[in-house]
């Protein structure tokens, strides 16, 4: 069973770590996720709402030694 969870990134973040966390979860380049959110913001108008919702609801990544 896969125990993969989505967390806000503590290492790859520009604002809150949402895009970095999504990139880690889906194992893609963080730039692709950031471009997706920009396209959703300017094209559909829902990118900012989705970003804020994920920022408020997602837990921070646990500290790793």
PQR file with spaces between the fields and no chain letter, atoms N, CA, C, O and H, PARSE charges and radii, in Angstrom:
ATOM       1  N    UNK     1       0.840   -1.189    0.000 -0.4000 1.5000
ATOM       2  CA   UNK     1       0.000    0.000    0.000 -0.0000 2.0000
ATOM       3  C    UNK     1       0.880    1.245    0.000  0.5500 1.7000
ATOM       4  O    UNK     1       1.897    1.298    0.691 -0.5500 1.4000
ATOM       5  N    UNK     2       0.487    2.224   -0.764 -0.4000 1.5000
ATOM       6  CA   UNK     2       1.249    3.455   -0.892 -0.0000 2.0000
ATOM       7  C    UNK     2       0.844    4.435    0.207  0.5500 1.7000
ATOM       8  O    UNK     2      -0.325    4.810    0.308 -0.5500 1.4000
ATOM       9  H    UNK     2      -0.339    2.181   -1.325  0.4000 1.0000
ATOM      10  N    UNK     3       1.801    4.847    1.025 -0.4000 1.5000
ATOM      11  CA   UNK     3       1.535    5.780    2.122 -0.0000 2.0000
ATOM      12  C    UNK     3       1.958    7.197    1.768  0.5500 1.7000
ATOM      13  O    UNK     3       2.414    7.947    2.632 -0.5500 1.4000
ATOM      14  H    UNK     3       2.750    4.543    0.943  0.4000 1.0000
ATOM      15  N    UNK     4       1.812    7.556    0.528 -0.4000 1.5000
ATOM      16  CA   UNK     4       2.187    8.870    0.039 -0.0000 2.0000
ATOM      17  C    UNK     4       1.165    9.900    0.516  0.5500 1.7000
ATOM      18  O    UNK     4      -0.040    9.675    0.399 -0.5500 1.4000
ATOM      19  H    UNK     4       1.441    6.947   -0.173  0.4000 1.0000
ATOM      20  N    UNK     5       1.637   11.034    1.057 -0.4000 1.5000
ATOM      21  CA   UNK     5       0.747   12.092    1.514 -0.0000 2.0000
ATOM      22  C    UNK     5       1.209   13.426    0.953  0.5500 1.7000
ATOM      23  O    UNK     5       2.390   13.625    0.668 -0.5500 1.4000
ATOM      24  H    UNK     5       2.616   11.216    1.152  0.4000 1.0000
ATOM      25  N    UNK     6       0.263   14.328    0.802 -0.4000 1.5000
ATOM      26  CA   UNK     6       0.576   15.672    0.317 -0.0000 2.0000
ATOM      27  C    UNK     6       0.854   16.579    1.510  0.5500 1.7000
ATOM      28  O    UNK     6       0.054   16.667    2.441 -0.5500 1.4000
ATOM      29  H    UNK     6      -0.696   14.166    1.034  0.4000 1.0000
ATOM      30  N    UNK     7       1.993   17.245    1.464 -0.4000 1.5000
ATOM      31  CA   UNK     7       2.372   18.230    2.469 -0.0000 2.0000
ATOM      32  C    UNK     7       2.845   19.489    1.767  0.5500 1.7000
ATOM      33  O    UNK     7       3.277   19.443    0.615 -0.5500 1.4000
ATOM      34  H    UNK     7       2.643   17.174    0.707  0.4000 1.0000
ATOM      35  N    UNK     8       2.760   20.617    2.465 -0.4000 1.5000
ATOM      36  CA   UNK     8       3.390   21.833    1.972 -0.0000 2.0000
ATOM      37  C    UNK     8       4.896   21.633    2.030  0.5500 1.7000
ATOM      38  O    UNK     8       5.420   21.152    3.035 -0.5500 1.4000
ATOM      39  H    UNK     8       2.409   20.654    3.401  0.4000 1.0000
ATOM      40  N    UNK     9       5.574   21.988    0.994 -0.4000 1.5000
ATOM      41  CA   UNK     9       7.023   21.794    0.933 -0.0000 2.0000
ATOM      42  C    UNK     9       7.726   22.793    1.841  0.5500 1.7000
ATOM      43  O    UNK     9       7.375   23.973    1.879 -0.5500 1.4000
ATOM      44  H    UNK     9       5.148   22.379    0.178  0.4000 1.0000
ATOM      45  N    UNK    10       8.711   22.311    2.563 -0.4000 1.5000
ATOM      46  CA   UNK    10       9.536   23.183    3.398 -0.0000 2.0000
ATOM      47  C    UNK    10      10.823   23.582    2.683  0.5500 1.7000
ATOM      48  O    UNK    10      11.488   24.536    3.087 -0.5500 1.4000
ATOM      49  H    UNK    10       8.996   21.353    2.532  0.4000 1.0000
ATOM      50  N    UNK    11      11.176   22.857    1.625 -0.4000 1.5000
ATOM      51  CA   UNK    11      12.433   23.114    0.939 -0.0000 2.0000
ATOM      52  C    UNK    11      12.261   23.802   -0.404  0.5500 1.7000
ATOM      53  O    UNK    11      13.109   24.606   -0.791 -0.5500 1.4000
ATOM      54  H    UNK    11      10.636   22.082    1.297  0.4000 1.0000
ATOM      55  N    UNK    12      11.197   23.512   -1.117 -0.4000 1.5000
ATOM      56  CA   UNK    12      10.977   24.082   -2.447 -0.0000 2.0000
ATOM      57  C    UNK    12       9.726   24.944   -2.414  0.5500 1.7000
ATOM      58  O    UNK    12       8.661   24.530   -2.871 -0.5500 1.4000
ATOM      59  H    UNK    12      10.508   22.859   -0.802  0.4000 1.0000
ATOM      60  N    UNK    13       9.867   26.151   -1.865 -0.4000 1.5000
ATOM      61  CA   UNK    13       8.712   27.029   -1.798 -0.0000 2.0000
ATOM      62  C    UNK    13       9.088   28.442   -2.183  0.5500 1.7000
ATOM      63  O    UNK    13      10.190   28.914   -1.903 -0.5500 1.4000
ATOM      64  H    UNK    13      10.732   26.487   -1.493  0.4000 1.0000
ATOM      65  N    UNK    14       8.156   29.102   -2.826 -0.4000 1.5000
ATOM      66  CA   UNK    14       8.319   30.503   -3.189 -0.0000 2.0000
ATOM      67  C    UNK    14       7.430   31.368   -2.303  0.5500 1.7000
ATOM      68  O    UNK    14       7.853   32.428   -1.840 -0.5500 1.4000
ATOM      69  H    UNK    14       7.261   28.719   -3.054  0.4000 1.0000
ATOM      70  N    UNK    15       6.195   30.917   -2.066 -0.4000 1.5000
ATOM      71  CA   UNK    15       5.268   31.648   -1.210 -0.0000 2.0000
ATOM      72  C    UNK    15       4.904   30.790    0.000  0.5500 1.7000
ATOM      73  O    UNK    15       5.278   31.110    1.128 -0.5500 1.4000
ATOM      74  H    UNK    15       5.852   30.056   -2.442  0.4000 1.0000
ATOM      75  N    UNK    16       4.179   29.706   -0.234 -0.4000 1.5000
ATOM      76  CA   UNK    16       3.712   28.885    0.876 -0.0000 2.0000
ATOM      77  C    UNK    16       4.137   27.428    0.774  0.5500 1.7000
ATOM      78  O    UNK    16       3.978   26.681    1.739 -0.5500 1.4000
ATOM      79  H    UNK    16       3.875   29.445   -1.151  0.4000 1.0000
ATOM      80  N    UNK    17       4.664   27.007   -0.351 -0.4000 1.5000
ATOM      81  CA   UNK    17       5.080   25.623   -0.514 -0.0000 2.0000
ATOM      82  C    UNK    17       4.039   24.727   -1.151  0.5500 1.7000
ATOM      83  O    UNK    17       4.222   23.511   -1.206 -0.5500 1.4000
ATOM      84  H    UNK    17       4.793   27.615   -1.135  0.4000 1.0000
ATOM      85  N    UNK    18       2.947   25.303   -1.635 -0.4000 1.5000
ATOM      86  CA   UNK    18       1.888   24.506   -2.250 -0.0000 2.0000
ATOM      87  C    UNK    18       2.385   23.849   -3.540  0.5500 1.7000
ATOM      88  O    UNK    18       2.242   22.638   -3.708 -0.5500 1.4000
ATOM      89  H    UNK    18       2.798   26.291   -1.591  0.4000 1.0000
ATOM      90  N    UNK    19       2.955   24.618   -4.432 -0.4000 1.5000
ATOM      91  CA   UNK    19       3.417   24.069   -5.705 -0.0000 2.0000
ATOM      92  C    UNK    19       4.556   23.081   -5.506  0.5500 1.7000
ATOM      93  O    UNK    19       4.607   22.049   -6.175 -0.5500 1.4000
ATOM      94  H    UNK    19       3.072   25.602   -4.295  0.4000 1.0000
ATOM      95  N    UNK    20       5.463   23.388   -4.600 -0.4000 1.5000
ATOM      96  CA   UNK    20       6.553   22.466   -4.304 -0.0000 2.0000
ATOM      97  C    UNK    20       6.044   21.160   -3.719  0.5500 1.7000
ATOM      98  O    UNK    20       6.550   20.088   -4.052 -0.5500 1.4000
ATOM      99  H    UNK    20       5.422   24.226   -4.056  0.4000 1.0000
ATOM     100  N    UNK    21       5.044   21.246   -2.848 -0.4000 1.5000
ATOM     101  CA   UNK    21       4.454   20.045   -2.266 -0.0000 2.0000
ATOM     102  C    UNK    21       3.723   19.201   -3.294  0.5500 1.7000
ATOM     103  O    UNK    21       3.829   17.974   -3.284 -0.5500 1.4000
ATOM     104  H    UNK    21       4.633   22.117   -2.578  0.4000 1.0000
ATOM     105  N    UNK    22       2.986   19.846   -4.176 -0.4000 1.5000
ATOM     106  CA   UNK    22       2.297   19.113   -5.237 -0.0000 2.0000
ATOM     107  C    UNK    22       3.297   18.457   -6.182  0.5500 1.7000
ATOM     108  O    UNK    22       3.084   17.333   -6.638 -0.5500 1.4000
ATOM     109  H    UNK    22       2.900   20.842   -4.185  0.4000 1.0000
ATOM     110  N    UNK    23       4.381   19.158   -6.472 -0.4000 1.5000
ATOM     111  CA   UNK    23       5.410   18.602   -7.352 -0.0000 2.0000
ATOM     112  C    UNK    23       6.062   17.379   -6.709  0.5500 1.7000
ATOM     113  O    UNK    23       6.324   16.390   -7.393 -0.5500 1.4000
ATOM     114  H    UNK    23       4.554   20.071   -6.102  0.4000 1.0000
ATOM     115  N    UNK    24       6.325   17.434   -5.413 -0.4000 1.5000
ATOM     116  CA   UNK    24       6.891   16.277   -4.714 -0.0000 2.0000
ATOM     117  C    UNK    24       5.908   15.116   -4.706  0.5500 1.7000
ATOM     118  O    UNK    24       6.304   13.966   -4.897 -0.5500 1.4000
ATOM     119  H    UNK    24       6.112   18.238   -4.857  0.4000 1.0000
ATOM     120  N    UNK    25       4.638   15.404   -4.490 -0.4000 1.5000
ATOM     121  CA   UNK    25       3.621   14.355   -4.428 -0.0000 2.0000
ATOM     122  C    UNK    25       3.465   13.652   -5.775  0.5500 1.7000
ATOM     123  O    UNK    25       3.418   12.423   -5.835 -0.5500 1.4000
ATOM     124  H    UNK    25       4.316   16.338   -4.335  0.4000 1.0000
ATOM     125  N    UNK    26       3.385   14.430   -6.851 -0.4000 1.5000
ATOM     126  CA   UNK    26       3.186   13.857   -8.183 -0.0000 2.0000
ATOM     127  C    UNK    26       4.497   13.538   -8.899  0.5500 1.7000
ATOM     128  O    UNK    26       4.485   13.023  -10.018 -0.5500 1.4000
ATOM     129  H    UNK    26       3.423   15.428   -6.802  0.4000 1.0000
ATOM     130  N    UNK    27       5.623   13.840   -8.260 -0.4000 1.5000
ATOM     131  CA   UNK    27       6.953   13.572   -8.813 -0.0000 2.0000
ATOM     132  C    UNK    27       7.149   14.214  -10.183  0.5500 1.7000
ATOM     133  O    UNK    27       7.543   13.559  -11.148 -0.5500 1.4000
ATOM     134  H    UNK    27       5.633   14.258   -7.352  0.4000 1.0000
ATOM     135  N    UNK    28       6.863   15.511  -10.240 -0.4000 1.5000
ATOM     136  CA   UNK    28       7.061   16.305  -11.450 -0.0000 2.0000
ATOM     137  C    UNK    28       7.899   17.531  -11.090  0.5500 1.7000
ATOM     138  O    UNK    28       8.160   17.799   -9.918 -0.5500 1.4000
ATOM     139  H    UNK    28       6.543   16.043   -9.456  0.4000 1.0000
ATOM     140  N    UNK    29       8.305   18.254  -12.099 -0.4000 1.5000
ATOM     141  CA   UNK    29       9.078   19.475  -11.888 -0.0000 2.0000
ATOM     142  C    UNK    29       8.176   20.550  -11.272  0.5500 1.7000
ATOM     143  O    UNK    29       7.068   20.765  -11.763 -0.5500 1.4000
ATOM     144  H    UNK    29       8.093   18.036  -13.051  0.4000 1.0000
ATOM     145  N    UNK    30       8.625   21.230  -10.211 -0.4000 1.5000
ATOM     146  CA   UNK    30       7.803   22.279   -9.591 -0.0000 2.0000
ATOM     147  C    UNK    30       7.432   23.408  -10.545  0.5500 1.7000
ATOM     148  O    UNK    30       6.391   24.044  -10.377 -0.5500 1.4000
ATOM     149  H    UNK    30       9.525   21.055   -9.813  0.4000 1.0000
ATOM     150  N    UNK    31       8.268   23.660  -11.539 -0.4000 1.5000
ATOM     151  CA   UNK    31       7.960   24.704  -12.512 -0.0000 2.0000
ATOM     152  C    UNK    31       6.671   24.388  -13.277  0.5500 1.7000
ATOM     153  O    UNK    31       5.890   25.291  -13.576 -0.5500 1.4000
ATOM     154  H    UNK    31       9.113   23.144  -11.676  0.4000 1.0000
ATOM     155  N    UNK    32       6.450   23.120  -13.589 -0.4000 1.5000
ATOM     156  CA   UNK    32       5.215   22.723  -14.279 -0.0000 2.0000
ATOM     157  C    UNK    32       3.983   23.024  -13.429  0.5500 1.7000
ATOM     158  O    UNK    32       2.964   23.484  -13.944 -0.5500 1.4000
ATOM     159  H    UNK    32       7.085   22.387  -13.345  0.4000 1.0000
ATOM     160  N    UNK    33       4.078   22.769  -12.152 -0.4000 1.5000
ATOM     161  CA   UNK    33       2.948   23.026  -11.245 -0.0000 2.0000
ATOM     162  C    UNK    33       2.709   24.523  -11.139  0.5500 1.7000
ATOM     163  O    UNK    33       1.561   24.969  -11.136 -0.5500 1.4000
ATOM     164  H    UNK    33       4.906   22.396  -11.733  0.4000 1.0000
ATOM     165  N    UNK    34       3.771   25.298  -11.053 -0.4000 1.5000
ATOM     166  CA   UNK    34       3.618   26.751  -10.966 -0.0000 2.0000
ATOM     167  C    UNK    34       3.000   27.320  -12.241  0.5500 1.7000
ATOM     168  O    UNK    34       2.151   28.209  -12.178 -0.5500 1.4000
ATOM     169  H    UNK    34       4.703   24.936  -11.055  0.4000 1.0000
ATOM     170  N    UNK    35       3.422   26.812  -13.391 -0.4000 1.5000
ATOM     171  CA   UNK    35       2.841   27.261  -14.664 -0.0000 2.0000
ATOM     172  C    UNK    35       1.359   26.886  -14.719  0.5500 1.7000
ATOM     173  O    UNK    35       0.535   27.671  -15.189 -0.5500 1.4000
ATOM     174  H    UNK    35       4.112   26.090  -13.442  0.4000 1.0000
ATOM     175  N    UNK    36       1.022   25.690  -14.241 -0.4000 1.5000
ATOM     176  CA   UNK    36      -0.379   25.272  -14.207 -0.0000 2.0000
ATOM     177  C    UNK    36      -1.212   26.239  -13.363  0.5500 1.7000
ATOM     178  O    UNK    36      -2.291   26.652  -13.788 -0.5500 1.4000
ATOM     179  H    UNK    36       1.691   25.052  -13.859  0.4000 1.0000
ATOM     180  N    UNK    37      -0.728   26.601  -12.177 -0.4000 1.5000
ATOM     181  CA   UNK    37      -1.476   27.522  -11.324 -0.0000 2.0000
ATOM     182  C    UNK    37      -1.598   28.896  -11.963  0.5500 1.7000
ATOM     183  O    UNK    37      -2.643   29.535  -11.837 -0.5500 1.4000
ATOM     184  H    UNK    37       0.148   26.265  -11.832  0.4000 1.0000
ATOM     185  N    UNK    38      -0.557   29.370  -12.646 -0.4000 1.5000
ATOM     186  CA   UNK    38      -0.653   30.651  -13.339 -0.0000 2.0000
ATOM     187  C    UNK    38      -1.668   30.602  -14.471  0.5500 1.7000
ATOM     188  O    UNK    38      -2.440   31.541  -14.661 -0.5500 1.4000
ATOM     189  H    UNK    38       0.291   28.851  -12.747  0.4000 1.0000
ATOM     190  N    UNK    39      -1.665   29.505  -15.222 -0.4000 1.5000
ATOM     191  CA   UNK    39      -2.652   29.357  -16.301 -0.0000 2.0000
ATOM     192  C    UNK    39      -4.066   29.275  -15.728  0.5500 1.7000
ATOM     193  O    UNK    39      -4.997   29.846  -16.295 -0.5500 1.4000
ATOM     194  H    UNK    39      -1.037   28.742  -15.067  0.4000 1.0000
ATOM     195  N    UNK    40      -4.231   28.574  -14.619 -0.4000 1.5000
ATOM     196  CA   UNK    40      -5.557   28.480  -13.995 -0.0000 2.0000
ATOM     197  C    UNK    40      -5.992   29.835  -13.456  0.5500 1.7000
ATOM     198  O    UNK    40      -7.179   30.159  -13.482 -0.5500 1.4000
ATOM     199  H    UNK    40      -3.474   28.110  -14.158  0.4000 1.0000
ATOM     200  N    UNK    41      -5.059   30.618  -12.977 -0.4000 1.5000
ATOM     201  CA   UNK    41      -5.389   31.939  -12.445 -0.0000 2.0000
ATOM     202  C    UNK    41      -5.808   32.899  -13.546  0.5500 1.7000
ATOM     203  O    UNK    41      -6.860   33.533  -13.468 -0.5500 1.4000
ATOM     204  H    UNK    41      -4.094   30.355  -12.956  0.4000 1.0000
ATOM     205  N    UNK    42      -4.968   32.998  -14.579 -0.4000 1.5000
ATOM     206  CA   UNK    42      -5.260   33.951  -15.650 -0.0000 2.0000
ATOM     207  C    UNK    42      -6.294   33.442  -16.646  0.5500 1.7000
ATOM     208  O    UNK    42      -7.059   34.233  -17.199 -0.5500 1.4000
ATOM     209  H    UNK    42      -4.113   32.483  -14.642  0.4000 1.0000
ATOM     210  N    UNK    43      -6.328   32.143  -16.879 -0.4000 1.5000
ATOM     211  CA   UNK    43      -7.257   31.593  -17.861 -0.0000 2.0000
ATOM     212  C    UNK    43      -8.640   31.315  -17.304  0.5500 1.7000
ATOM     213  O    UNK    43      -9.649   31.691  -17.901 -0.5500 1.4000
ATOM     214  H    UNK    43      -5.708   31.501  -16.430  0.4000 1.0000
ATOM     215  N    UNK    44      -8.682   30.664  -16.173 -0.4000 1.5000
ATOM     216  CA   UNK    44      -9.967   30.255  -15.609 -0.0000 2.0000
ATOM     217  C    UNK    44     -10.407   31.106  -14.427  0.5500 1.7000
ATOM     218  O    UNK    44     -11.595   31.169  -14.111 -0.5500 1.4000
ATOM     219  H    UNK    44      -7.863   30.358  -15.687  0.4000 1.0000
ATOM     220  N    UNK    45      -9.464   31.751  -13.781 -0.4000 1.5000
ATOM     221  CA   UNK    45      -9.793   32.584  -12.636 -0.0000 2.0000
ATOM     222  C    UNK    45      -9.909   31.827  -11.328  0.5500 1.7000
ATOM     223  O    UNK    45     -10.231   32.425  -10.302 -0.5500 1.4000
ATOM     224  H    UNK    45      -8.499   31.700  -14.037  0.4000 1.0000
ATOM     225  N    UNK    46      -9.655   30.529  -11.337 -0.4000 1.5000
ATOM     226  CA   UNK    46      -9.817   29.741  -10.115 -0.0000 2.0000
ATOM     227  C    UNK    46      -8.489   29.334   -9.487  0.5500 1.7000
ATOM     228  O    UNK    46      -8.480   28.705   -8.429 -0.5500 1.4000
ATOM     229  H    UNK    46      -9.392   30.043  -12.171  0.4000 1.0000
ATOM     230  N    UNK    47      -7.373   29.681  -10.115 -0.4000 1.5000
ATOM     231  CA   UNK    47      -6.065   29.279   -9.620 -0.0000 2.0000
ATOM     232  C    UNK    47      -5.743   29.844   -8.254  0.5500 1.7000
ATOM     233  O    UNK    47      -5.187   29.142   -7.409 -0.5500 1.4000
ATOM     234  H    UNK    47      -7.381   30.193  -10.974  0.4000 1.0000
ATOM     235  N    UNK    48      -6.084   31.102   -8.022 -0.4000 1.5000
ATOM     236  CA   UNK    48      -5.801   31.729   -6.739 -0.0000 2.0000
ATOM     237  C    UNK    48      -6.628   31.099   -5.623  0.5500 1.7000
ATOM     238  O    UNK    48      -6.118   30.862   -4.528 -0.5500 1.4000
ATOM     239  H    UNK    48      -6.536   31.672   -8.708  0.4000 1.0000
ATOM     240  N    UNK    49      -7.899   30.829   -5.897 -0.4000 1.5000
ATOM     241  CA   UNK    49      -8.749   30.187   -4.880 -0.0000 2.0000
ATOM     242  C    UNK    49      -8.257   28.789   -4.532  0.5500 1.7000
ATOM     243  O    UNK    49      -8.250   28.404   -3.363 -0.5500 1.4000
ATOM     244  H    UNK    49      -8.313   31.021   -6.787  0.4000 1.0000
ATOM     245  N    UNK    50      -7.847   28.032   -5.538 -0.4000 1.5000
ATOM     246  CA   UNK    50      -7.331   26.685   -5.293 -0.0000 2.0000
ATOM     247  C    UNK    50      -6.033   26.744   -4.504  0.5500 1.7000
ATOM     248  O    UNK    50      -5.821   25.936   -3.600 -0.5500 1.4000
ATOM     249  H    UNK    50      -7.853   28.344   -6.488  0.4000 1.0000
ATOM     250  N    UNK    51      -5.163   27.691   -4.835 -0.4000 1.5000
ATOM     251  CA   UNK    51      -3.893   27.838   -4.129 -0.0000 2.0000
ATOM     252  C    UNK    51      -4.129   28.174   -2.659  0.5500 1.7000
ATOM     253  O    UNK    51      -3.525   27.566   -1.775 -0.5500 1.4000
ATOM     254  H    UNK    51      -5.335   28.348   -5.570  0.4000 1.0000
ATOM     255  N    UNK    52      -4.999   29.133   -2.401 -0.4000 1.5000
ATOM     256  CA   UNK    52      -5.287   29.542   -1.021 -0.0000 2.0000
ATOM     257  C    UNK    52      -5.936   28.404   -0.240  0.5500 1.7000
ATOM     258  O    UNK    52      -5.611   28.191    0.928 -0.5500 1.4000
ATOM     259  H    UNK    52      -5.490   29.627   -3.119  0.4000 1.0000
ATOM     260  N    UNK    53      -6.849   27.674   -0.871 -0.4000 1.5000
ATOM     261  CA   UNK    53      -7.496   26.548   -0.196 -0.0000 2.0000
ATOM     262  C    UNK    53      -6.475   25.481    0.189  0.5500 1.7000
ATOM     263  O    UNK    53      -6.520   24.953    1.301 -0.5500 1.4000
ATOM     264  H    UNK    53      -7.113   27.847   -1.820  0.4000 1.0000
ATOM     265  N    UNK    54      -5.563   25.163   -0.715 -0.4000 1.5000
ATOM     266  CA   UNK    54      -4.522   24.180   -0.406 -0.0000 2.0000
ATOM     267  C    UNK    54      -3.580   24.705    0.668  0.5500 1.7000
ATOM     268  O    UNK    54      -3.144   23.946    1.534 -0.5500 1.4000
ATOM     269  H    UNK    54      -5.527   25.592   -1.618  0.4000 1.0000
ATOM     270  N    UNK    55      -3.267   25.976    0.621 -0.4000 1.5000
ATOM     271  CA   UNK    55      -2.380   26.586    1.608 -0.0000 2.0000
ATOM     272  C    UNK    55      -2.987   26.477    3.007  0.5500 1.7000
ATOM     273  O    UNK    55      -2.287   26.161    3.969 -0.5500 1.4000
ATOM     274  H    UNK    55      -3.621   26.592   -0.082  0.4000 1.0000
ATOM     275  N    UNK    56      -4.279   26.736    3.114 -0.4000 1.5000
ATOM     276  CA   UNK    56      -4.939   26.719    4.423 -0.0000 2.0000
ATOM     277  C    UNK    56      -5.222   25.310    4.934  0.5500 1.7000
ATOM     278  O    UNK    56      -5.219   25.079    6.143 -0.5500 1.4000
ATOM     279  H    UNK    56      -4.847   26.993    2.332  0.4000 1.0000
ATOM     280  N    UNK    57      -5.463   24.373    4.032 -0.4000 1.5000
ATOM     281  CA   UNK    57      -5.898   23.027    4.444 -0.0000 2.0000
ATOM     282  C    UNK    57      -4.766   22.013    4.562  0.5500 1.7000
ATOM     283  O    UNK    57      -4.867   21.071    5.349 -0.5500 1.4000
ATOM     284  H    UNK    57      -5.465   24.560    3.050  0.4000 1.0000
ATOM     285  N    UNK    58      -3.708   22.183    3.810 -0.4000 1.5000
ATOM     286  CA   UNK    58      -2.639   21.173    3.785 -0.0000 2.0000
ATOM     287  C    UNK    58      -1.713   21.333    4.982  0.5500 1.7000
ATOM     288  O    UNK    58      -1.395   22.452    5.384 -0.5500 1.4000
ATOM     289  H    UNK    58      -3.626   22.948    3.171  0.4000 1.0000
ATOM     290  N    UNK    59      -1.282   20.214    5.547 -0.4000 1.5000
ATOM     291  CA   UNK    59      -0.334   20.293    6.670 -0.0000 2.0000
ATOM     292  C    UNK    59       1.087   20.566    6.160  0.5500 1.7000
ATOM     293  O    UNK    59       1.426   20.277    5.012 -0.5500 1.4000
ATOM     294  H    UNK    59      -1.540   19.305    5.220  0.4000 1.0000
ATOM     295  N    UNK    60       1.892   21.126    7.045 -0.4000 1.5000
ATOM     296  CA   UNK    60       3.307   21.332    6.713 -0.0000 2.0000
ATOM     297  C    UNK    60       4.016   19.981    6.769  0.5500 1.7000
ATOM     298  O    UNK    60       3.625   19.087    7.519 -0.5500 1.4000
ATOM     299  H    UNK    60       1.617   21.360    7.978  0.4000 1.0000
ATOM     300  N    UNK    61       5.052   19.855    5.969 -0.4000 1.5000
ATOM     301  CA   UNK    61       5.828   18.624    5.944 -0.0000 2.0000
ATOM     302  C    UNK    61       6.495   18.418    7.303  0.5500 1.7000
ATOM     303  O    UNK    61       6.961   19.378    7.917 -0.5500 1.4000
ATOM     304  H    UNK    61       5.369   20.581    5.359  0.4000 1.0000
ATOM     305  N    UNK    62       6.543   17.182    7.770 -0.4000 1.5000
ATOM     306  CA   UNK    62       7.229   16.944    9.037 -0.0000 2.0000
ATOM     307  C    UNK    62       8.715   17.224    8.894  0.5500 1.7000
ATOM     308  O    UNK    62       9.298   17.019    7.830 -0.5500 1.4000
ATOM     309  H    UNK    62       6.164   16.402    7.271  0.4000 1.0000
ATOM     310  N    UNK    63       9.304   17.681    9.950 -0.4000 1.5000
ATOM     311  CA   UNK    63      10.730   18.007    9.937 -0.0000 2.0000
ATOM     312  C    UNK    63      11.545   16.737    9.793  0.5500 1.7000
ATOM     313  O    UNK    63      11.315   15.767   10.516 -0.5500 1.4000
ATOM     314  H    UNK    63       8.830   17.847   10.815  0.4000 1.0000
ATOM     315  N    UNK    64      12.486   16.729    8.877 -0.4000 1.5000
ATOM     316  CA   UNK    64      13.347   15.554    8.652 -0.0000 2.0000
ATOM     317  C    UNK    64      14.771   15.903    9.055  0.5500 1.7000
ATOM     318  O    UNK    64      15.262   16.986    8.738 -0.5500 1.4000
ATOM     319  H    UNK    64      12.672   17.517    8.290  0.4000 1.0000
ATOM     320  N    UNK    65      15.426   14.998    9.744 -0.4000 1.5000
ATOM     321  CA   UNK    65      16.810   15.213   10.187 -0.0000 2.0000
ATOM     322  C    UNK    65      17.775   14.862    9.111  0.5500 1.7000
ATOM     323  O    UNK    65      18.985   14.980    9.304 -0.5500 1.4000
ATOM     324  H    UNK    65      15.026   14.118   10.001  0.4000 1.0000
